[in-house]
Amino acid sequence: MKRLGKRGYVRREPDPQDGRFTNAVLLPEGMAKLESAAPGHAANVRHLVVDNLSAERLRRLGQDAERILQRVDPPVR
């Protein structure tokens, strides 16, 4: 985060709900960098992961990812 902050991509600020934590806030320059890197990153992921999996394995990967997301960020009831 220090390097990203020095480059003007993010700023750090205390978490307003829990002062023990620090949030990283993406700045406009950081968003521009993220947007410019996204197409190449997506192409690389496709090449390394998606293109090497069968349709069935991709389906399973999606199911596994959904299970993981449910644990990381459970739905609010």
Secondary structure per residue as TSV (DSSP state, phi and psi in degrees):
chain	resnum	aa	ss	phi	psi
A	1	M	-	360.0	-33.3
A	2	K	H	-59.7	-46.4
A	3	R	H	-64.4	-41.2
A	4	L	H	-64.3	-37.8
A	5	G	H	-65.2	-43.2
A	6	K	H	-62.6	-29.4
A	7	R	T	-84.7	-3.1
A	8	G	T	81.3	21.1
A	9	Y	S	-91.4	-30.1
A	10	V	E	-141.4	163.7
A	11	R	E	-132.1	151.9
A	12	R	E	-102.9	140.8
A	13	E	E	-149.3	151.8
A	14	P	E	-61.9	143.9
A	15	D	-	-68.3	124.0
A	16	P	S	-67.6	-21.3
A	17	Q	S	-93.4	-23.5
A	18	D	-	-150.0	99.3
A	19	G	T	-61.8	-9.0
A	20	R	T	-74.9	-15.2
A	21	F	S	-108.8	158.0
A	22	T	E	-122.5	133.7
A	23	N	E	-97.8	145.5
A	24	A	E	-101.8	124.6
A	25	V	E	-108.3	122.6
A	26	L	E	-72.5	126.6
A	27	L	-	-93.5	165.5
A	28	P	H	-53.3	-39.4
A	29	E	H	-65.2	-35.9
A	30	G	H	-67.7	-40.6
A	31	M	H	-63.6	-41.8
A	32	A	H	-61.7	-41.8
A	33	K	H	-64.8	-43.8
A	34	L	H	-60.0	-46.1
A	35	E	H	-64.5	-36.9
A	36	S	H	-73.5	-28.3
A	37	A	H	-84.7	-20.9
A	38	A	H	-58.4	-46.6
A	39	P	H	-61.1	-43.4
A	40	G	H	-66.7	-39.0
A	41	H	H	-63.9	-46.7
A	42	A	H	-62.0	-40.3
A	43	A	H	-63.9	-39.7
A	44	N	H	-67.4	-41.7
A	45	V	H	-62.6	-43.5
A	46	R	H	-59.3	-46.3
A	47	H	H	-63.4	-45.4
A	48	L	H	-79.6	-32.3
A	49	V	T	-114.1	-65.4
A	50	V	G	-61.2	-46.8
A	51	D	G	-66.3	-14.6
A	52	N	G	-99.7	2.9
A	53	L	S	-115.0	142.4
A	54	S	-	-70.8	168.2
A	55	A	H	-59.0	-40.5
A	56	E	H	-65.6	-42.4
A	57	R	H	-67.3	-36.6
A	58	L	H	-63.5	-40.7
A	59	R	H	-60.5	-45.0
A	60	R	H	-64.8	-40.7
A	61	L	H	-59.1	-42.2
A	62	G	H	-62.1	-41.4
A	63	Q	H	-65.0	-43.3
A	64	D	H	-63.9	-41.8
A	65	A	H	-62.2	-39.5
A	66	E	H	-63.4	-41.7
A	67	R	H	-62.3	-42.0
A	68	I	H	-63.5	-45.1
A	69	L	H	-60.8	-36.8
A	70	Q	H	-62.7	-33.5
A	71	R	H	-76.5	-41.2
A	72	V	H	-70.3	-42.5
A	73	D	S	-136.8	76.2
A	74	P	-	-64.0	149.7
A	75	P	-	-62.9	146.4
A	76	V	-	-81.6	132.3
A	77	R	-	-111.7	360.0
